[in-house]
């Protein structure tokens, strides 16, 4: 205790950092002593000197304190080496890119051309022609199977044509459990409608080789022809007909169908300046005696989403 008190009194007027280093030095110096007579490395206290010099006062006289710069250097080396040994963070493993490509079989729908199919799957026209032994003059037929090499997930191709005739958008369901634009086209041809599918757009449900939520244009839209989807209030001449595949008296709209419908309707109404009040369910058209697009269609939610999109835009 006397020894510690003496050291404290001798160092109390020092800078705190110097005091700490000196105290550390004294503790190390007490544990290890250098024998100048032999000139060898430090030896533990209590080890008899190899030179035979008597212990006692001579020992204390020979004890050399380690200079303070030695501890500063030692601390720096320790910090540097600990940093050098710090483990490096593991390298980030790159995730596979979205839209992984693969070979697929595509069934040609109404009004589809090689150009539209190439845009849909992000594949060059030349690659599609080469994979199917076609030439640039080849004409595609509805229902024809095509190999699409290294195709991405299909994206909607919605062409917009300058026109002042479109003032309404009418939403329908197909009232069938499955199908696509081709099956709708064939059904309407069977009814005697020479132009085929009476709608301008069809939104698929994930069956008949089509992706859930995939948007298909029909020849009526490509040729900007009147619809054959709603006679009431003359909507065939002024209303864009959009049909979702499904029977929504018994089924629910899939999430992807709902999202695709919102995307399509917002795109059309903004381009043609159609007010939200003119986006109508088939059954809500004055004079239409039907429940289309079905009792389970979430019309209130659909209108709410449209209004939300309009508020966000402004």
N, C-alpha and C positions, 0 to 999 in steps of 0.2 A: 504493500500500500504506500509506503514511504517513497519507493522508487517511482510509482505511477504519479504520486503527487509532485515529485521533483520534476518529472518530465512535463507534467501539465503546466507547472509554474514557469518552466523554461520556455514553453512554446505558446503561452496564452496570448502574448502580444503579436504573434505571427498571423499572417493571412490564413483564413480557415483552410484553404486548399494546401498551402505549404505545411500547415500544422498536421493535416492528415497524412501527407506524404512523409514527413519526418517521423511521425509516430509509426507508420508502416515500416520505414527504414530501420528504426531502432528495434522493432520487433524482429525483423529479419536478421538484423545484425547480431542480436542476442542469440538467435538460433544457429547461425552459421558464422564461423570465424575463419579468417585467412591466416595461415602460418607463414609469415614473411621469411623465416629462416629457411624453410624448405622450398618456398616459392611455389608450392603446389596449389591445387584447387581448394576451395573452402571445405572445412571439415566440421562435423557436428560438435557442438559444445560438449565437453566431457571426454572427448577422444584424446588420449595422451599424445603430445607432440612427438612427431617422428625424429626431431633433431636432438631430443634428450634434454632440451633446455628446461630447467625447473619451472613447475607451474606456480601460480600465485600472482604476485605483482607483475611478473614478466608477461603472463597471459593477457592481463588487462591492458598492458602497454602495447602488446603486439596486435590486439584486436583492432581491426580497421573497419570503420563504418563504410557501408556501400554508399557512394555519392547519389544525390537525389536524381540526377539526370538519368541514372541507370533505371530507376523505377518508371520515369516518364517514358523512356524508350521501351521498356518492357510492357507498359500498359498500351502504348501505341501498337506494338507488334501483336499483342493479344487481341486488340480490337480488330486490327486488319485481318488477322488470321481467322477470327471467328466470322467476319463478313465473307471472307473467301470461302469458308467452309459451308456457308448458308446454302441450303438446297435451293436450286433454281425451280421456279414454278413449272409444272408440267406443260408441255406444248399443247396448244389448243388443237383439238382434232376437228378438221373441217367437216361440216355436215354436208351430206349430199345435196346438190342443188335442187330447188323446187322445179317441178315440171319435168321429171325424169322422162327421157324419150324411150319409146319402144315401138315395135311394129304392131299395127292394129289392122283390123278389117273394117272398112266403112261401107255402109249401105247408102247408095245415092238416093237422096230425097228429092221432093218436088222442086224444080227450078235450080238445083245445084249444078255448078260447073267446076271444072278443074281449078279455076282461079279461086272460087269461094272455098273449096275444100283445102287448097294449099294455104289460104289465109287462116282457116279455122285451126289447122294443126301445125302451122308454122313450118311447113315443108315446101321446098321449091317445086314448082309445077313439073320441071324436067325430071325430078326424082320420082314423082307419082307416075308420069307417063312411062318412064323406063321400067319401073317395078311391075307395071301392068301391060307391057307390050303395046302401048298406045302411041299415037302420033298427035301432033298439034291439031290435026284436022278431025280427030276422033270425036264423036258425039256421045255423051254419056246418056244412059237410059235409067229411068227411075227403077229402083230395086237392084241395080247392078252392084256387085261386090267389088270393092277396090282394096288392094293392099296399100297401106300408107306407111312407108318406111320411116322409122325414127320419129314418130309423131309425138307431139306434146299433148297435154290435156287440152281438149277442144275449147276454144274461146268463142263467145258469141259474135257473130258478124251481123250487124244491124245497119243496113244502108238507109240513109236519109235522103229524100228527094224533095226538092223545092215544090211546094203545093199549097194552095189556099183552101182546098176542099175539106181537109181533115179538122173537124171542130170538136169531135168527141172520141173517147176511147171506151169501148164496151168490153167487159170482162166476162168470159164464159168458162164452163167446164165441159169436158168431152162426154161426161156421163158414162164413161167406160173405165174398167179397172186398169187398163194399160193401153199402149199405143204410141204413135209418133205422128209426125206430119205426113208420112207416106200412108199410114193406115187411115188417117182422116181423109186424105186425098182420095184414096180408093173407095172409101165408104160414100163420099159425096158423089163420086163418079157413078157409083152404083145407084144412087138416088136420081140420076139423070142430069146432074149439074155438069155441063160440059167443061167448065173451067176448073173442076175439081174442088179442092179444099176451099170452103167458104170463108175461112178466117185468114187474116193477114199474118198472124204469128201463132206458133204453137210452142208451149213450154213443156218439155218432157218430164217424165217421172222416174227415169232410171231403168226403163225396160225397153225391149225391142232394139237393142244395140245402141241406145242413146243414154247419155249421162243425165243423172238427176239434176234438173234445173237447166238443161241445155235449151237454148232459144233457137228455134228454126223459123226462117222466113219462108213464106209460100209464094208461088208464082203471082198471086193476086197483088202482093205487096211489091214484088220486083217490077211488075208491069203497071203498078199504080192503078189497079182496077177496083171497081166497086166490090164490096163484100157480099157475102150471102150468108149472113149470120144473125141479122136482126131486122125484120121488115118493119117492126113497130116504129113509129115516128120517123120513118125514112132514114134509119141509122145505117143502112147498107151503103148509102151514097155519101154520108158525111162522117161516119164513125169507123175507127180502126178496130177491127175485131181481134182480140187476144184470147186464145183458148189454152187452158191448163189441162193436161191429161189427168184424168181421175174422175171418180164419181163422189162428189163432196156432199152428197146426201148420206153416204155410208163411210167415206174415208175422210181423212184430214189432209190438208195441203202439206207437202213436205217443206222442211225449212229452206232447202235450196230452191224449190219452186217459188216460194214466197219471196225470197231475196231476188231471184231473177225477174219476177213480176215487177217488183219495186224498181229495179234497175232499168228495165225496159220502159215502163210507163213514165218514169221521170225523164228519161232521154227523149221520148216522143213528145211529151207535153211541153217540155222546154223548147224544143226545136220548132214545134208547130203552134206554140203559144196557146195551149189548151188549158183553160182554168180547171182547178181541181173539182169544181162542182160539175164539170162535164165529163168526169171519169165515173162511169156508171156500171153497176152490175146489170146483166141482161134482164134479170127479173125486176129491176127497178125502173126500166124504161117504160114510159107511159104507153099503155096499150099492149104490153107484152104479158101474156098469160103463162108464166113459167117461174120456177124457183131457182133457175140457173143464176149463179154458179153453185147452187147447193146450200142446204141448211147449215152445213158445218164449215162453210167458207168464212174465215174471220174478217168480215167486211169492216167492222168498226176499227179493228186493229190496223187494217190496210189503210183506211182513211187517216187514222192518227199518224201513221208513218209518213204518209204523203205530206201532211201538214207540217210534221216535224222537219222533213227535208226542205220544205219551202222556207220555214223560219230560219233554219241553219244557213240557207243560201243567202238570205238578206242580213 
